[in-house]
Structures are given as C-alpha cells and as structure tokens.
Amino acid sequence: MLIAGPWFAPMMLDEPGHGRYVSGELYQVDPATLAKLDRLEAVGRPGNFRKRIRITPKGFGPSCDAFAYFKARFLAYPVHTAYLASYADRRFVPPWRR
C-alpha cells in the first residue's frame, strides 16, 4: 500500500513480491453492501478491481480468504510515500472536498 494520486488516496497495488504486508480490519458483508463498496472503489472502471486474497490473523485464528481492493500502477501517480504496512496518513481529500 502507498499514498498516491492527486487526492492522496491509500492504494494497494497487485504486485506480488513488492511492498509490505498490510494490516487492517476484516468485515463480513452482505451482497448489497459488497455492491456499494464496489461502487465506492470504482470497480469496473479501468485500473480498479477487487480480488480474493489469503489473509493470516496477527494474533490467533486460522487463515481465510477475503476480498481486497486494488488499483493499477498507472493510477498511482504521483506517489507520495514509500510502501506502508498500515494507513495513518491524514492528507486524503474526500470526494465532497475535491
């Protein structure tokens, strides 16, 4: 994950072997909520996609599959940070402030 683009957005890139392990939260959602998240993440527009990944809990519990949202490298311009393991940047510009 890195912070990139004109709006300082957190972006995960699907580039195995590059970057860092990312920590985050896991949620179970119904199909309607998943569709809303897909719209929010612009799935279906060039360079925006959802992919099933294998996750491993930090503390305890079994590994499981989950969906994660990714951006293509061409959307990550300009890049504002090195690779990050967690999101703590406060520069993101939300859509209603653009």
Biopython code that builds the backbone (N, CA, C, O; Angstrom):
import numpy as np
from Bio.PDB.StructureBuilder import StructureBuilder

atoms = [
    (1, "MET", "N", (0.857, -1.166, 0.000)),
    (1, "MET", "CA", (0.000, 0.000, 0.000)),
    (1, "MET", "C", (0.903, 1.228, 0.000)),
    (1, "MET", "O", (1.981, 1.243, 0.594)),
    (2, "LEU", "N", (0.422, 2.247, -0.683)),
    (2, "LEU", "CA", (1.099, 3.533, -0.670)),
    (2, "LEU", "C", (0.071, 4.636, -0.813)),
    (2, "LEU", "O", (-1.088, 4.378, -1.136)),
    (3, "ILE", "N", (0.496, 5.864, -0.572)),
    (3, "ILE", "CA", (-0.377, 7.018, -0.730)),
    (3, "ILE", "C", (-0.022, 7.636, -2.071)),
    (3, "ILE", "O", (1.142, 7.942, -2.331)),
    (4, "ALA", "N", (-1.030, 7.821, -2.929)),
    (4, "ALA", "CA", (-0.742, 8.295, -4.284)),
    (4, "ALA", "C", (-1.926, 9.043, -4.869)),
    (4, "ALA", "O", (-3.011, 9.091, -4.290)),
    (5, "GLY", "N", (-1.684, 9.620, -6.027)),
    (5, "GLY", "CA", (-2.718, 10.320, -6.767)),
    (5, "GLY", "C", (-2.935, 11.736, -6.260)),
    (5, "GLY", "O", (-2.414, 12.117, -5.212)),
    (6, "PRO", "N", (-3.698, 12.502, -7.001)),
    (6, "PRO", "CA", (-3.915, 13.903, -6.641)),
    (6, "PRO", "C", (-4.688, 14.089, -5.339)),
    (6, "PRO", "O", (-4.660, 15.169, -4.749)),
    (7, "TRP", "N", (-5.387, 13.029, -4.883)),
    (7, "TRP", "CA", (-6.207, 13.141, -3.670)),
    (7, "TRP", "C", (-5.557, 12.455, -2.480)),
    (7, "TRP", "O", (-6.204, 12.284, -1.447)),
    (8, "PHE", "N", (-4.291, 12.058, -2.598)),
    (8, "PHE", "CA", (-3.556, 11.417, -1.504)),
    (8, "PHE", "C", (-4.301, 10.176, -0.989)),
    (8, "PHE", "O", (-4.461, 9.997, 0.219)),
    (9, "ALA", "N", (-4.742, 9.343, -1.901)),
    (9, "ALA", "CA", (-5.530, 8.160, -1.562)),
    (9, "ALA", "C", (-4.635, 6.977, -1.209)),
    (9, "ALA", "O", (-3.575, 6.797, -1.809)),
    (10, "PRO", "N", (-5.063, 6.163, -0.228)),
    (10, "PRO", "CA", (-4.339, 4.920, 0.026)),
    (10, "PRO", "C", (-4.656, 3.940, -1.110)),
    (10, "PRO", "O", (-5.819, 3.745, -1.465)),
    (11, "MET", "N", (-3.631, 3.338, -1.663)),
    (11, "MET", "CA", (-3.815, 2.409, -2.790)),
    (11, "MET", "C", (-3.004, 1.156, -2.563)),
    (11, "MET", "O", (-1.810, 1.213, -2.269)),
    (12, "MET", "N", (-3.669, 0.021, -2.703)),
    (12, "MET", "CA", (-2.942, -1.245, -2.723)),
    (12, "MET", "C", (-2.763, -1.625, -4.180)),
    (12, "MET", "O", (-3.691, -1.528, -4.983)),
    (13, "LEU", "N", (-1.554, -2.058, -4.508)),
    (13, "LEU", "CA", (-1.229, -2.474, -5.869)),
    (13, "LEU", "C", (-1.056, -3.985, -5.884)),
    (13, "LEU", "O", (-0.465, -4.548, -4.963)),
    (14, "ASP", "N", (-1.559, -4.640, -6.909)),
    (14, "ASP", "CA", (-1.427, -6.092, -7.034)),
    (14, "ASP", "C", (-0.095, -6.400, -7.713)),
    (14, "ASP", "O", (-0.046, -6.725, -8.899)),
    (15, "GLU", "N", (0.974, -6.293, -6.943)),
    (15, "GLU", "CA", (2.329, -6.523, -7.441)),
    (15, "GLU", "C", (3.044, -7.466, -6.482)),
    (15, "GLU", "O", (3.853, -7.017, -5.670)),
    (16, "PRO", "N", (2.762, -8.770, -6.558)),
    (16, "PRO", "CA", (3.380, -9.733, -5.636)),
    (16, "PRO", "C", (4.901, -9.591, -5.604)),
    (16, "PRO", "O", (5.551, -9.418, -6.635)),
    (17, "GLY", "N", (5.446, -9.670, -4.395)),
    (17, "GLY", "CA", (6.885, -9.558, -4.217)),
    (17, "GLY", "C", (7.364, -8.140, -3.989)),
    (17, "GLY", "O", (8.548, -7.922, -3.734)),
    (18, "HIS", "N", (6.457, -7.164, -4.076)),
    (18, "HIS", "CA", (6.801, -5.765, -3.844)),
    (18, "HIS", "C", (5.950, -5.230, -2.701)),
    (18, "HIS", "O", (4.809, -5.658, -2.523)),
    (19, "GLY", "N", (6.484, -4.317, -1.944)),
    (19, "GLY", "CA", (5.707, -3.695, -0.887)),
    (19, "GLY", "C", (5.879, -4.371, 0.450)),
    (19, "GLY", "O", (6.905, -4.993, 0.726)),
    (20, "ARG", "N", (4.863, -4.240, 1.272)),
    (20, "ARG", "CA", (4.895, -4.757, 2.636)),
    (20, "ARG", "C", (3.597, -5.494, 2.928)),
    (20, "ARG", "O", (2.606, -5.321, 2.220)),
    (21, "TYR", "N", (3.606, -6.315, 3.973)),
    (21, "TYR", "CA", (2.361, -6.904, 4.441)),
    (21, "TYR", "C", (1.528, -5.784, 5.040)),
    (21, "TYR", "O", (2.039, -4.956, 5.793)),
    (22, "VAL", "N", (0.238, -5.759, 4.703)),
    (22, "VAL", "CA", (-0.647, -4.683, 5.144)),
    (22, "VAL", "C", (-1.551, -5.199, 6.251)),
    (22, "VAL", "O", (-2.120, -6.285, 6.140)),
    (23, "SER", "N", (-1.682, -4.421, 7.316)),
    (23, "SER", "CA", (-2.612, -4.787, 8.386)),
    (23, "SER", "C", (-3.894, -3.987, 8.216)),
    (23, "SER", "O", (-3.887, -2.888, 7.661)),
    (24, "GLY", "N", (-4.981, -4.546, 8.695)),
    (24, "GLY", "CA", (-6.259, -3.869, 8.557)),
    (24, "GLY", "C", (-7.346, -4.593, 9.313)),
    (24, "GLY", "O", (-7.073, -5.382, 10.217)),
    (25, "GLU", "N", (-8.570, -4.321, 8.941)),
    (25, "GLU", "CA", (-9.734, -4.916, 9.584)),
    (25, "GLU", "C", (-10.476, -5.792, 8.600)),
    (25, "GLU", "O", (-10.454, -5.546, 7.394)),
    (26, "LEU", "N", (-11.127, -6.808, 9.114)),
    (26, "LEU", "CA", (-11.883, -7.749, 8.303)),
    (26, "LEU", "C", (-13.353, -7.660, 8.676)),
    (26, "LEU", "O", (-13.706, -7.692, 9.854)),
    (27, "TYR", "N", (-14.208, -7.548, 7.664)),
    (27, "TYR", "CA", (-15.649, -7.448, 7.878)),
    (27, "TYR", "C", (-16.366, -8.475, 7.024)),
    (27, "TYR", "O", (-15.917, -8.815, 5.929)),
    (28, "GLN", "N", (-17.481, -8.963, 7.532)),
    (28, "GLN", "CA", (-18.375, -9.802, 6.741)),
    (28, "GLN", "C", (-19.521, -8.907, 6.290)),
    (28, "GLN", "O", (-20.166, -8.256, 7.112)),
    (29, "VAL", "N", (-19.774, -8.876, 4.978)),
    (29, "VAL", "CA", (-20.823, -8.012, 4.448)),
    (29, "VAL", "C", (-21.777, -8.810, 3.569)),
    (29, "VAL", "O", (-21.409, -9.851, 3.024)),
    (30, "ASP", "N", (-22.987, -8.323, 3.438)),
    (30, "ASP", "CA", (-23.971, -8.964, 2.574)),
    (30, "ASP", "C", (-23.745, -8.505, 1.126)),
    (30, "ASP", "O", (-23.003, -7.551, 0.894)),
    (31, "PRO", "N", (-24.373, -9.169, 0.156)),
    (31, "PRO", "CA", (-24.164, -8.817, -1.252)),
    (31, "PRO", "C", (-24.478, -7.358, -1.592)),
    (31, "PRO", "O", (-23.788, -6.762, -2.419)),
    (32, "ALA", "N", (-25.496, -6.781, -0.976)),
    (32, "ALA", "CA", (-25.842, -5.385, -1.260)),
    (32, "ALA", "C", (-24.731, -4.440, -0.786)),
    (32, "ALA", "O", (-24.389, -3.479, -1.475)),
    (33, "THR", "N", (-24.180, -4.719, 0.378)),
    (33, "THR", "CA", (-23.094, -3.886, 0.891)),
    (33, "THR", "C", (-21.843, -4.062, 0.050)),
    (33, "THR", "O", (-21.124, -3.095, -0.199)),
    (34, "LEU", "N", (-21.572, -5.287, -0.392)),
    (34, "LEU", "CA", (-20.424, -5.518, -1.260)),
    (34, "LEU", "C", (-20.563, -4.726, -2.558)),
    (34, "LEU", "O", (-19.583, -4.169, -3.055)),
    (35, "ALA", "N", (-21.764, -4.673, -3.103)),
    (35, "ALA", "CA", (-22.004, -3.888, -4.319)),
    (35, "ALA", "C", (-21.763, -2.401, -4.069)),
    (35, "ALA", "O", (-21.220, -1.715, -4.934)),
    (36, "LYS", "N", (-22.156, -1.894, -2.904)),
    (36, "LYS", "CA", (-21.905, -0.491, -2.562)),
    (36, "LYS", "C", (-20.410, -0.227, -2.439)),
    (36, "LYS", "O", (-19.918, 0.802, -2.902)),
    (37, "LEU", "N", (-19.693, -1.148, -1.819)),
    (37, "LEU", "CA", (-18.239, -0.994, -1.698)),
    (37, "LEU", "C", (-17.579, -1.017, -3.073)),
    (37, "LEU", "O", (-16.650, -0.251, -3.330)),
    (38, "ASP", "N", (-18.056, -1.890, -3.953)),
    (38, "ASP", "CA", (-17.517, -1.931, -5.322)),
    (38, "ASP", "C", (-17.697, -0.583, -6.024)),
    (38, "ASP", "O", (-16.790, -0.117, -6.714)),
    (39, "ARG", "N", (-18.859, 0.043, -5.850)),
    (39, "ARG", "CA", (-19.088, 1.361, -6.455)),
    (39, "ARG", "C", (-18.159, 2.405, -5.839)),
    (39, "ARG", "O", (-17.571, 3.218, -6.551)),
    (40, "LEU", "N", (-18.033, 2.379, -4.519)),
    (40, "LEU", "CA", (-17.152, 3.315, -3.825)),
    (40, "LEU", "C", (-15.708, 3.179, -4.311)),
    (40, "LEU", "O", (-15.002, 4.176, -4.459)),
    (41, "GLU", "N", (-15.275, 1.946, -4.558)),
    (41, "GLU", "CA", (-13.904, 1.674, -5.002)),
    (41, "GLU", "C", (-13.755, 1.710, -6.516)),
    (41, "GLU", "O", (-12.678, 1.415, -7.035)),
    (42, "ALA", "N", (-14.816, 2.068, -7.234)),
    (42, "ALA", "CA", (-14.807, 2.223, -8.696)),
    (42, "ALA", "C", (-14.494, 0.928, -9.444)),
    (42, "ALA", "O", (-13.908, 0.963, -10.527)),
    (43, "VAL", "N", (-14.880, -0.210, -8.874)),
    (43, "VAL", "CA", (-14.664, -1.500, -9.545)),
    (43, "VAL", "C", (-15.393, -1.484, -10.883)),
    (43, "VAL", "O", (-16.560, -1.100, -10.964)),
    (44, "GLY", "N", (-14.697, -1.901, -11.919)),
    (44, "GLY", "CA", (-15.257, -1.896, -13.268)),
    (44, "GLY", "C", (-14.700, -0.759, -14.110)),
    (44, "GLY", "O", (-14.716, -0.834, -15.339)),
    (45, "ARG", "N", (-14.212, 0.282, -13.469)),
    (45, "ARG", "CA", (-13.542, 1.352, -14.205)),
    (45, "ARG", "C", (-12.086, 0.949, -14.395)),
    (45, "ARG", "O", (-11.541, 0.222, -13.564)),
    (46, "PRO", "N", (-11.450, 1.397, -15.456)),
    (46, "PRO", "CA", (-10.072, 0.972, -15.729)),
    (46, "PRO", "C", (-9.139, 1.182, -14.532)),
    (46, "PRO", "O", (-9.073, 2.265, -13.951)),
    (47, "GLY", "N", (-8.427, 0.114, -14.188)),
    (47, "GLY", "CA", (-7.436, 0.179, -13.128)),
    (47, "GLY", "C", (-7.954, -0.039, -11.721)),
    (47, "GLY", "O", (-7.180, 0.066, -10.769)),
    (48, "ASN", "N", (-9.244, -0.342, -11.551)),
    (48, "ASN", "CA", (-9.857, -0.543, -10.235)),
    (48, "ASN", "C", (-10.460, -1.928, -10.176)),
    (48, "ASN", "O", (-11.316, -2.268, -10.993)),
    (49, "PHE", "N", (-10.022, -2.739, -9.213)),
    (49, "PHE", "CA", (-10.573, -4.087, -9.146)),
    (49, "PHE", "C", (-10.543, -4.656, -7.736)),
    (49, "PHE", "O", (-9.815, -4.192, -6.858)),
    (50, "ARG", "N", (-11.356, -5.669, -7.564)),
    (50, "ARG", "CA", (-11.455, -6.412, -6.305)),
    (50, "ARG", "C", (-10.885, -7.799, -6.564)),
    (50, "ARG", "O", (-11.126, -8.388, -7.618)),
    (51, "LYS", "N", (-10.128, -8.319, -5.599)),
    (51, "LYS", "CA", (-9.507, -9.627, -5.760)),
    (51, "LYS", "C", (-9.583, -10.394, -4.439)),
    (51, "LYS", "O", (-9.474, -9.819, -3.356)),
    (52, "ARG", "N", (-9.774, -11.702, -4.562)),
    (52, "ARG", "CA", (-9.774, -12.556, -3.377)),
    (52, "ARG", "C", (-8.318, -12.823, -2.991)),
    (52, "ARG", "O", (-7.504, -13.215, -3.826)),
    (53, "ILE", "N", (-8.004, -12.602, -1.702)),
    (53, "ILE", "CA", (-6.659, -12.840, -1.202)),
    (53, "ILE", "C", (-6.721, -13.737, 0.033)),
    (53, "ILE", "O", (-7.776, -13.878, 0.651)),
    (54, "ARG", "N", (-5.616, -14.328, 0.380)),
    (54, "ARG", "CA", (-5.499, -15.150, 1.591)),
    (54, "ARG", "C", (-4.939, -14.272, 2.688)),
    (54, "ARG", "O", (-3.897, -13.642, 2.503)),
    (55, "ILE", "N", (-5.611, -14.217, 3.828)),
    (55, "ILE", "CA", (-5.130, -13.409, 4.938)),
    (55, "ILE", "C", (-4.803, -14.288, 6.136)),
    (55, "ILE", "O", (-5.374, -15.364, 6.313)),
    (56, "THR", "N", (-3.886, -13.816, 6.941)),
    (56, "THR", "CA", (-3.458, -14.525, 8.144)),
    (56, "THR", "C", (-3.614, -13.586, 9.330)),
    (56, "THR", "O", (-3.053, -12.490, 9.324)),
    (57, "PRO", "N", (-4.363, -13.991, 10.344)),
    (57, "PRO", "CA", (-4.532, -13.132, 11.521)),
    (57, "PRO", "C", (-3.198, -12.886, 12.229)),
    (57, "PRO", "O", (-2.338, -13.766, 12.267)),
    (58, "LYS", "N", (-3.034, -11.692, 12.786)),
    (58, "LYS", "CA", (-1.820, -11.368, 13.533)),
    (58, "LYS", "C", (-1.753, -12.118, 14.850)),
    (58, "LYS", "O", (-0.697, -12.624, 15.229)),
    (59, "GLY", "N", (-2.874, -12.191, 15.545)),
    (59, "GLY", "CA", (-2.885, -12.801, 16.869)),
    (59, "GLY", "C", (-3.126, -14.292, 16.842)),
    (59, "GLY", "O", (-2.197, -15.085, 16.999)),
    (60, "PHE", "N", (-4.373, -14.672, 16.644)),
    (60, "PHE", "CA", (-4.737, -16.083, 16.652)),
    (60, "PHE", "C", (-5.842, -16.319, 15.640)),
    (60, "PHE", "O", (-6.466, -15.379, 15.147)),
    (61, "GLY", "N", (-6.071, -17.574, 15.341)),
    (61, "GLY", "CA", (-7.127, -17.940, 14.416)),
    (61, "GLY", "C", (-6.579, -18.429, 13.096)),
    (61, "GLY", "O", (-5.418, -18.191, 12.764)),
    (62, "PRO", "N", (-7.427, -19.119, 12.343)),
    (62, "PRO", "CA", (-6.980, -19.680, 11.075)),
    (62, "PRO", "C", (-6.914, -18.622, 9.961)),
    (62, "PRO", "O", (-7.557, -17.575, 10.035)),
    (63, "SER", "N", (-6.135, -18.923, 8.952)),
    (63, "SER", "CA", (-6.110, -18.090, 7.751)),
    (63, "SER", "C", (-7.452, -18.231, 7.045)),
    (63, "SER", "O", (-8.158, -19.222, 7.233)),
    (64, "CYS", "N", (-7.799, -17.242, 6.237)),
    (64, "CYS", "CA", (-9.046, -17.310, 5.483)),
    (64, "CYS", "C", (-8.922, -16.450, 4.227)),
    (64, "CYS", "O", (-7.968, -15.687, 4.071)),
    (65, "ASP", "N", (-9.887, -16.586, 3.352)),
    (65, "ASP", "CA", (-9.930, -15.769, 2.151)),
    (65, "ASP", "C", (-10.772, -14.519, 2.424)),
    (65, "ASP", "O", (-11.724, -14.551, 3.204)),
    (66, "ALA", "N", (-10.402, -13.433, 1.773)),
    (66, "ALA", "CA", (-11.144, -12.188, 1.893)),
    (66, "ALA", "C", (-10.966, -11.414, 0.592)),
    (66, "ALA", "O", (-10.040, -11.674, -0.176)),
    (67, "PHE", "N", (-11.852, -10.471, 0.357)),
    (67, "PHE", "CA", (-11.702, -9.586, -0.788)),
    (67, "PHE", "C", (-10.868, -8.373, -0.374)),
    (67, "PHE", "O", (-10.960, -7.890, 0.754)),
    (68, "ALA", "N", (-10.069, -7.904, -1.300)),
    (68, "ALA", "CA", (-9.314, -6.664, -1.118)),
    (68, "ALA", "C", (-9.453, -5.851, -2.398)),
    (68, "ALA", "O", (-9.639, -6.402, -3.483)),
    (69, "TYR", "N", (-9.360, -4.553, -2.257)),
    (69, "TYR", "CA", (-9.472, -3.657, -3.411)),
    (69, "TYR", "C", (-8.085, -3.179, -3.820)),
    (69, "TYR", "O", (-7.258, -2.821, -2.982)),
    (70, "PHE", "N", (-7.853, -3.183, -5.129)),
    (70, "PHE", "CA", (-6.556, -2.820, -5.676)),
    (70, "PHE", "C", (-6.713, -1.759, -6.754)),
    (70, "PHE", "O", (-7.776, -1.602, -7.354)),
    (71, "LYS", "N", (-5.628, -1.041, -6.980)),
    (71, "LYS", "CA", (-5.529, -0.074, -8.072)),
    (71, "LYS", "C", (-4.384, -0.502, -8.980)),
    (71, "LYS", "O", (-3.428, -1.130, -8.526)),
    (72, "ALA", "N", (-4.478, -0.170, -10.231)),
    (72, "ALA", "CA", (-3.386, -0.411, -11.171)),
    (72, "ALA", "C", (-2.321, 0.659, -10.968)),
    (72, "ALA", "O", (-2.616, 1.770, -10.527)),
    (73, "ARG", "N", (-1.095, 0.315, -11.290)),
    (73, "ARG", "CA", (0.042, 1.221, -11.099)),
    (73, "ARG", "C", (-0.184, 2.584, -11.775)),
    (73, "ARG", "O", (0.212, 3.615, -11.229)),
    (74, "PHE", "N", (-0.817, 2.595, -12.956)),
    (74, "PHE", "CA", (-0.976, 3.866, -13.666)),
    (74, "PHE", "C", (-1.846, 4.874, -12.905)),
    (74, "PHE", "O", (-1.769, 6.074, -13.170)),
    (75, "LEU", "N", (-2.675, 4.400, -11.960)),
    (75, "LEU", "CA", (-3.487, 5.313, -11.153)),
    (75, "LEU", "C", (-2.698, 5.902, -9.986)),
    (75, "LEU", "O", (-3.110, 6.898, -9.393)),
    (76, "ALA", "N", (-1.576, 5.292, -9.664)),
    (76, "ALA", "CA", (-0.772, 5.708, -8.511)),
    (76, "ALA", "C", (0.236, 6.782, -8.911)),
    (76, "ALA", "O", (1.445, 6.600, -8.769)),
    (77, "TYR", "N", (-0.281, 7.903, -9.414)),
    (77, "TYR", "CA", (0.603, 8.985, -9.810)),
    (77, "TYR", "C", (0.014, 10.319, -9.392)),
    (77, "TYR", "O", (-1.154, 10.578, -9.681)),
    (78, "PRO", "N", (0.750, 11.151, -8.741)),
    (78, "PRO", "CA", (2.101, 10.907, -8.252)),
    (78, "PRO", "C", (2.080, 10.074, -6.969)),
    (78, "PRO", "O", (1.084, 10.053, -6.245)),
    (79, "VAL", "N", (3.179, 9.399, -6.704)),
    (79, "VAL", "CA", (3.330, 8.629, -5.466)),
    (79, "VAL", "C", (3.853, 9.572, -4.390)),
    (79, "VAL", "O", (4.812, 10.310, -4.616)),
    (80, "HIS", "N", (3.213, 9.543, -3.206)),
    (80, "HIS", "CA", (3.574, 10.459, -2.124)),
    (80, "HIS", "C", (4.327, 9.796, -0.974)),
    (80, "HIS", "O", (4.897, 10.496, -0.137)),
    (81, "THR", "N", (4.343, 8.460, -0.913)),
    (81, "THR", "CA", (5.009, 7.759, 0.193)),
    (81, "THR", "C", (5.737, 6.530, -0.336)),
    (81, "THR", "O", (5.564, 6.125, -1.486)),
    (82, "ALA", "N", (6.545, 5.957, 0.526)),
    (82, "ALA", "CA", (7.097, 4.630, 0.270)),
    (82, "ALA", "C", (5.981, 3.624, 0.576)),
    (82, "ALA", "O", (4.878, 4.020, 0.952)),
    (83, "TYR", "N", (6.262, 2.329, 0.415)),
    (83, "TYR", "CA", (5.269, 1.323, 0.767)),
    (83, "TYR", "C", (4.979, 1.384, 2.271)),
    (83, "TYR", "O", (5.879, 1.591, 3.084)),
    (84, "LEU", "N", (3.713, 1.200, 2.617)),
    (84, "LEU", "CA", (3.255, 1.280, 4.004)),
    (84, "LEU", "C", (2.644, -0.042, 4.446)),
    (84, "LEU", "O", (2.120, -0.791, 3.621)),
    (85, "ALA", "N", (2.706, -0.334, 5.745)),
    (85, "ALA", "CA", (2.068, -1.520, 6.308)),
    (85, "ALA", "C", (0.699, -1.197, 6.891)),
    (85, "ALA", "O", (-0.130, -2.090, 7.066)),
    (86, "SER", "N", (0.462, 0.071, 7.190)),
    (86, "SER", "CA", (-0.845, 0.486, 7.707)),
    (86, "SER", "C", (-1.123, 1.914, 7.245)),
    (86, "SER", "O", (-0.211, 2.652, 6.874)),
    (87, "TYR", "N", (-2.384, 2.280, 7.276)),
    (87, "TYR", "CA", (-2.801, 3.591, 6.790)),
    (87, "TYR", "C", (-2.938, 4.548, 7.963)),
    (87, "TYR", "O", (-3.815, 4.377, 8.810)),
    (88, "ALA", "N", (-2.075, 5.553, 8.014)),
    (88, "ALA", "CA", (-2.141, 6.550, 9.078)),
    (88, "ALA", "C", (-1.949, 7.953, 8.512)),
    (88, "ALA", "O", (-1.703, 8.895, 9.266)),
    (89, "ASP", "N", (-2.058, 8.100, 7.212)),
    (89, "ASP", "CA", (-1.854, 9.389, 6.553)),
    (89, "ASP", "C", (-3.152, 10.184, 6.621)),
    (89, "ASP", "O", (-4.226, 9.621, 6.413)),
    (90, "ARG", "N", (-3.075, 11.465, 6.903)),
    (90, "ARG", "CA", (-4.278, 12.295, 7.068)),
    (90, "ARG", "C", (-4.501, 13.257, 5.901)),
    (90, "ARG", "O", (-5.334, 14.157, 6.006)),
    (91, "ARG", "N", (-3.782, 13.089, 4.795)),
    (91, "ARG", "CA", (-3.893, 14.039, 3.691)),
    (91, "ARG", "C", (-4.985, 13.703, 2.680)),
    (91, "ARG", "O", (-5.221, 14.487, 1.761)),
    (92, "PHE", "N", (-5.660, 12.557, 2.822)),
    (92, "PHE", "CA", (-6.694, 12.149, 1.872)),
    (92, "PHE", "C", (-7.734, 13.257, 1.707)),
    (92, "PHE", "O", (-8.210, 13.830, 2.686)),
    (93, "VAL", "N", (-8.075, 13.545, 0.458)),
    (93, "VAL", "CA", (-9.097, 14.546, 0.157)),
    (93, "VAL", "C", (-10.374, 13.797, -0.253)),
    (93, "VAL", "O", (-10.409, 13.190, -1.324)),
    (94, "PRO", "N", (-11.423, 13.830, 0.582)),
    (94, "PRO", "CA", (-12.640, 13.102, 0.265)),
    (94, "PRO", "C", (-13.366, 13.721, -0.942)),
    (94, "PRO", "O", (-13.159, 14.894, -1.252)),
    (95, "PRO", "N", (-14.204, 12.946, -1.612)),
    (95, "PRO", "CA", (-14.881, 13.429, -2.827)),
    (95, "PRO", "C", (-15.636, 14.738, -2.634)),
    (95, "PRO", "O", (-15.659, 15.556, -3.553)),
    (96, "TRP", "N", (-16.244, 14.968, -1.495)),
    (96, "TRP", "CA", (-17.026, 16.192, -1.291)),
    (96, "TRP", "C", (-16.148, 17.433, -1.094)),
    (96, "TRP", "O", (-16.666, 18.547, -1.019)),
    (97, "ARG", "N", (-14.824, 17.251, -1.011)),
    (97, "ARG", "CA", (-13.910, 18.399, -0.890)),
    (97, "ARG", "C", (-13.055, 18.608, -2.136)),
    (97, "ARG", "O", (-12.164, 19.458, -2.135)),
    (98, "ARG", "N", (-13.309, 17.855, -3.184)),
    (98, "ARG", "CA", (-12.496, 17.957, -4.400)),
    (98, "ARG", "C", (-12.986, 19.036, -5.322)),
    (98, "ARG", "O", (-12.407, 19.247, -6.388)),
]
sb = StructureBuilder()
sb.init_structure("model")
sb.init_model(0)
sb.init_chain("A")
sb.init_seg("    ")
for serial, (resi, resn, name, xyz) in enumerate(atoms, 1):
    if name == "N":
        sb.init_residue(resn, " ", resi, " ")
    sb.init_atom(name, np.array(xyz, "f"), 0.0, 1.0, " ", f" {name:<3s}", serial, name[0])
structure = sb.get_structure()
